Amino acid sequence: MLKEMKKMFRVGIFEILCRLGLVILTSGIIGFDREQKNRPAGMRTHILVGIGACIIAMMQQEIAAQAVIFAKSNPQIATVIRADQARLIAQVVSGIGFLGAGTIVVTHHSIRGLTTAASLWATAGLGLAIGMGYYAIALLSFIAVIAVLVLLKKIVHVPTNKNFQIKYINPEEAEPFINEFFKSRKIKAITTDYSVDTQDEVKIFRKKYAIAFISADTSAEIIDGLAQNKNIIAVRALAK
């Protein structure tokens, strides 16, 4: 009876190797995407997170199996034996937050690393699912994670808001050029500030624009494109 229960509840060596191999493959692919994009946590970090979560999940299963077997072999104390399947797993879910926080970089005007932190958390979840033997959940979740990291940005284009200041002379020539430049690139530009100064008896016009990028143009390409006009003195991106 006990031998049959051990076979039923305990994980064999082959099963352990399969789970570790699967978690290395899935977490490695996620980590490769992050490393390819020069993010703080790459392949090794994601693989180690996945393996660690998988190990803890398998340990939890083994502890629970031992508790069940011990309770069956000692029925007189079975009522006081507890096998909480979620105790160790809960510590992984909360503990991975500290590692994820280390990948987040906060500067004066931006925050980077949130996606990488989330991918580490998702990798830990995959490791737990694989370690517990929930292969369908793990594989479908892996596909969802890869779709979000790789495909979502190509499918869904979210406008990025930027603020620019353009300094120019001869507004009768410069302004039509600026308007046509934005229109040709399908860029929605809203004037947020306007001023005029005089330097050496020459009027210098300044306009600030709030720009929503709809095309794939980067800030540098916008600045270079506008600077081609002889009437535009300077173009610069502003911090929000």
Secondary structure, DSSP 8 states (H G I E B T S, - for coil): -HHHHHHHHS--HHHHHHHHHHHHHHHHHHHHHHHHTT-SS-HHHHHHHHHHHHHHHHHHHHHHHHHHHHHHH-GGGGGG----TTHHHHHHHHHHHHHHHTT-EE-SS-EE-HHHHHHHHHHHHHHHHHHTT-HHHHHHHHHHHHIIIIIHHHH----EEEEEEEEES-HHHHHHHHHHHHHHTT-EEEEEEEEEEEETTEEEEEEEEEEEE-SS--HHHHHHHHTTSTTEEEEEEE--
